[in-house]
Amino acid sequence: MEASTDAAAEGPWRALGADRTARLAALLEPLARAVEGSGLLPAGNPVGLTHGSGAARA
């Protein structure tokens, strides 16, 4: 299931290309850090993993 959703979401990133994808990630980094640091997001998830748990991505 995870591989299927990853493949379905890949199109827009492929269209951007590697350089523009990296640029977008760099531009969004401060926003992502602010959201993560706000404490407003739920800590848990359905499988019990947390950020930095060391779990490998499928």
OpenMM code with the backbone's topology and positions (N, CA, C; nanometers):
from openmm import Vec3, app, unit

residues = "MET GLU ALA SER THR ASP ALA ALA ALA GLU GLY PRO TRP ARG ALA LEU GLY ALA ASP ARG THR ALA ARG LEU ALA ALA LEU LEU GLU PRO LEU ALA ARG ALA VAL GLU GLY SER GLY LEU LEU PRO ALA GLY ASN PRO VAL GLY LEU THR HIS GLY SER GLY ALA ALA ARG ALA".split()
positions = [
    Vec3(0.0828, -0.1187, 0.0000),
    Vec3(0.0000, 0.0000, 0.0000),
    Vec3(0.0874, 0.1252, 0.0000),
    Vec3(0.1885, 0.1263, 0.0837),
    Vec3(0.2759, 0.2440, 0.0924),
    Vec3(0.3442, 0.2713, -0.0411),
    Vec3(0.3918, 0.1675, -0.1066),
    Vec3(0.4586, 0.1850, -0.2365),
    Vec3(0.3612, 0.2413, -0.3402),
    Vec3(0.2357, 0.1987, -0.3338),
    Vec3(0.1351, 0.2476, -0.4284),
    Vec3(0.1072, 0.3961, -0.4081),
    Vec3(0.0946, 0.4394, -0.2842),
    Vec3(0.0685, 0.5815, -0.2588),
    Vec3(0.1910, 0.6660, -0.2921),
    Vec3(0.3097, 0.6136, -0.2643),
    Vec3(0.4321, 0.6860, -0.3009),
    Vec3(0.4398, 0.7050, -0.4527),
    Vec3(0.4098, 0.5987, -0.5275),
    Vec3(0.4147, 0.6053, -0.6740),
    Vec3(0.3113, 0.7044, -0.7275),
    Vec3(0.1929, 0.7064, -0.6667),
    Vec3(0.0874, 0.7972, -0.7115),
    Vec3(0.1240, 0.9436, -0.6854),
    Vec3(0.1976, 0.9694, -0.5788),
    Vec3(0.2348, 1.1066, -0.5424),
    Vec3(0.3614, 1.1545, -0.6122),
    Vec3(0.4267, 1.0689, -0.6846),
    Vec3(0.5559, 1.0992, -0.7446),
    Vec3(0.5495, 1.1954, -0.8639),
    Vec3(0.4382, 1.1973, -0.9363),
    Vec3(0.4265, 1.2754, -1.0594),
    Vec3(0.4646, 1.4216, -1.0479),
    Vec3(0.4063, 1.4963, -0.9536),
    Vec3(0.4411, 1.6390, -0.9443),
    Vec3(0.5889, 1.6617, -0.9136),
    Vec3(0.6479, 1.5774, -0.8301),
    Vec3(0.7895, 1.5923, -0.7961),
    Vec3(0.8769, 1.5625, -0.9169),
    Vec3(0.8384, 1.4628, -0.9939),
    Vec3(0.9131, 1.4306, -1.1156),
    Vec3(0.9042, 1.5470, -1.2143),
    Vec3(0.7867, 1.6089, -1.2240),
    Vec3(0.7685, 1.7221, -1.3149),
    Vec3(0.8550, 1.8410, -1.2739),
    Vec3(0.8732, 1.8622, -1.1446),
    Vec3(0.9590, 1.9711, -1.0973),
    Vec3(1.1053, 1.9461, -1.1305),
    Vec3(1.1464, 1.8232, -1.1224),
    Vec3(1.2870, 1.7905, -1.1428),
    Vec3(1.3645, 1.8030, -1.0129),
    Vec3(1.4829, 1.7475, -1.0140),
    Vec3(1.5640, 1.7399, -0.8914),
    Vec3(1.6020, 1.8775, -0.8367),
    Vec3(1.6460, 1.9678, -0.9226),
    Vec3(1.6905, 2.0993, -0.8748),
    Vec3(1.5774, 2.1809, -0.8143),
    Vec3(1.4639, 2.1851, -0.8830),
    Vec3(1.3505, 2.2637, -0.8301),
    Vec3(1.2882, 2.1970, -0.7079),
    Vec3(1.2909, 2.0637, -0.7013),
    Vec3(1.2420, 1.9937, -0.5824),
    Vec3(1.3291, 2.0288, -0.4626),
    Vec3(1.4602, 2.0284, -0.4813),
    Vec3(1.5519, 2.0646, -0.3732),
    Vec3(1.5304, 2.2097, -0.3299),
    Vec3(1.5075, 2.2979, -0.4256),
    Vec3(1.4830, 2.4390, -0.3934),
    Vec3(1.3537, 2.4551, -0.3136),
    Vec3(1.2478, 2.3851, -0.3548),
    Vec3(1.1213, 2.3909, -0.2824),
    Vec3(1.1379, 2.3390, -0.1401),
    Vec3(1.2093, 2.2294, -0.1249),
    Vec3(1.2334, 2.1752, 0.0092),
    Vec3(1.3083, 2.2763, 0.0959),
    Vec3(1.4074, 2.3419, 0.0385),
    Vec3(1.4835, 2.4429, 0.1133),
    Vec3(1.3953, 2.5608, 0.1539),
    Vec3(1.3082, 2.6040, 0.0642),
    Vec3(1.2187, 2.7152, 0.0954),
    Vec3(1.1167, 2.6793, 0.2033),
    Vec3(1.0744, 2.5530, 0.2051),
    Vec3(0.9729, 2.5095, 0.3010),
    Vec3(1.0304, 2.4690, 0.4373),
    Vec3(1.1608, 2.4531, 0.4459),
    Vec3(1.2235, 2.4082, 0.5709),
    Vec3(1.1893, 2.4966, 0.6907),
    Vec3(1.1994, 2.6296, 0.6813),
    Vec3(1.1634, 2.7117, 0.7983),
    Vec3(1.0173, 2.6936, 0.8403),
    Vec3(0.9283, 2.6808, 0.7449),
    Vec3(0.7873, 2.6591, 0.7775),
    Vec3(0.7686, 2.5239, 0.8462),
    Vec3(0.8315, 2.4206, 0.7928),
    Vec3(0.8194, 2.2870, 0.8523),
    Vec3(0.8724, 2.2857, 0.9952),
    Vec3(0.9841, 2.3532, 1.0187),
    Vec3(1.0399, 2.3592, 1.1550),
    Vec3(0.9474, 2.4357, 1.2497),
    Vec3(0.8866, 2.5435, 1.2015),
    Vec3(0.7946, 2.6208, 1.2853),
    Vec3(0.6714, 2.5388, 1.3214),
    Vec3(0.6177, 2.4667, 1.2241),
    Vec3(0.4997, 2.3829, 1.2506),
    Vec3(0.5362, 2.2731, 1.3493),
    Vec3(0.6481, 2.2065, 1.3259),
    Vec3(0.6906, 2.0987, 1.4142),
    Vec3(0.7161, 2.1500, 1.5558),
    Vec3(0.7778, 2.2650, 1.5656),
    Vec3(0.8106, 2.3202, 1.6960),
    Vec3(0.6949, 2.3847, 1.7694),
    Vec3(0.5833, 2.4043, 1.7022),
    Vec3(0.4701, 2.4723, 1.7643),
    Vec3(0.4025, 2.3899, 1.8729),
    Vec3(0.4177, 2.2587, 1.8649),
    Vec3(0.3514, 2.1723, 1.9618),
    Vec3(0.2038, 2.1527, 1.9348),
    Vec3(0.1557, 2.2017, 1.8220),
    Vec3(0.0138, 2.1935, 1.7911),
    Vec3(-0.0254, 2.0650, 1.7172),
    Vec3(0.0725, 1.9905, 1.6692),
    Vec3(0.0418, 1.8665, 1.5984),
    Vec3(0.0300, 1.7510, 1.6977),
    Vec3(-0.0573, 1.6560, 1.6691),
    Vec3(-0.0671, 1.5393, 1.7579),
    Vec3(0.0662, 1.4653, 1.7638),
    Vec3(0.1007, 1.4151, 1.8799),
    Vec3(0.2289, 1.3472, 1.8980),
    Vec3(0.2289, 1.2063, 1.8397),
    Vec3(0.1161, 1.1382, 1.8428),
    Vec3(0.1127, 0.9996, 1.8007),
    Vec3(0.0610, 0.9815, 1.6597),
    Vec3(0.0633, 0.8592, 1.6153),
    Vec3(0.0076, 0.8227, 1.4857),
    Vec3(-0.0469, 0.6807, 1.4967),
    Vec3(-0.1201, 0.6333, 1.3974),
    Vec3(-0.1867, 0.5030, 1.4089),
    Vec3(-0.0953, 0.3844, 1.4386),
    Vec3(0.0311, 0.3909, 1.3976),
    Vec3(0.1209, 0.2783, 1.4230),
    Vec3(0.2178, 0.3044, 1.5364),
    Vec3(0.2046, 0.4162, 1.6022),
    Vec3(0.2829, 0.4444, 1.7209),
    Vec3(0.4231, 0.4960, 1.6964),
    Vec3(0.4594, 0.5304, 1.5750),
    Vec3(0.5919, 0.5839, 1.5486),
    Vec3(0.5956, 0.7323, 1.5827),
    Vec3(0.7096, 0.7793, 1.6206),
    Vec3(0.7279, 0.9212, 1.6471),
    Vec3(0.8435, 0.9725, 1.5633),
    Vec3(0.8504, 1.1019, 1.5451),
    Vec3(0.9581, 1.1642, 1.4685),
    Vec3(1.0915, 1.1252, 1.5327),
    Vec3(1.1828, 1.0786, 1.4505),
    Vec3(1.3144, 1.0428, 1.5009),
    Vec3(1.3201, 0.9070, 1.5675),
    Vec3(1.2184, 0.8232, 1.5476),
    Vec3(1.2162, 0.6922, 1.6137),
    Vec3(1.3147, 0.5949, 1.5515),
    Vec3(1.3729, 0.6310, 1.4370),
    Vec3(1.4687, 0.5436, 1.3719),
    Vec3(1.4057, 0.4389, 1.2846),
    Vec3(1.2737, 0.4401, 1.2708),
    Vec3(1.2047, 0.3413, 1.1873),
    Vec3(1.2380, 0.3684, 1.0408),
    Vec3(1.2675, 0.2643, 0.9698),
    Vec3(1.2986, 0.2772, 0.8278),
    Vec3(1.1738, 0.3064, 0.7492),
    Vec3(1.1881, 0.3890, 0.6458),
    Vec3(1.0751, 0.4181, 0.5580),
    Vec3(1.0623, 0.3059, 0.4565),
    Vec3(0.9406, 0.2698, 0.4260),
    Vec3(0.9162, 0.1632, 0.3292),
    Vec3(0.9246, 0.2142, 0.1881),
] * unit.nanometer
topology = app.Topology()
chain = topology.addChain("A")
for resn in residues:
    res = topology.addResidue(resn, chain)
    for name in ("N", "CA", "C"):
        topology.addAtom(name, app.Element.getBySymbol(name[0]), res)
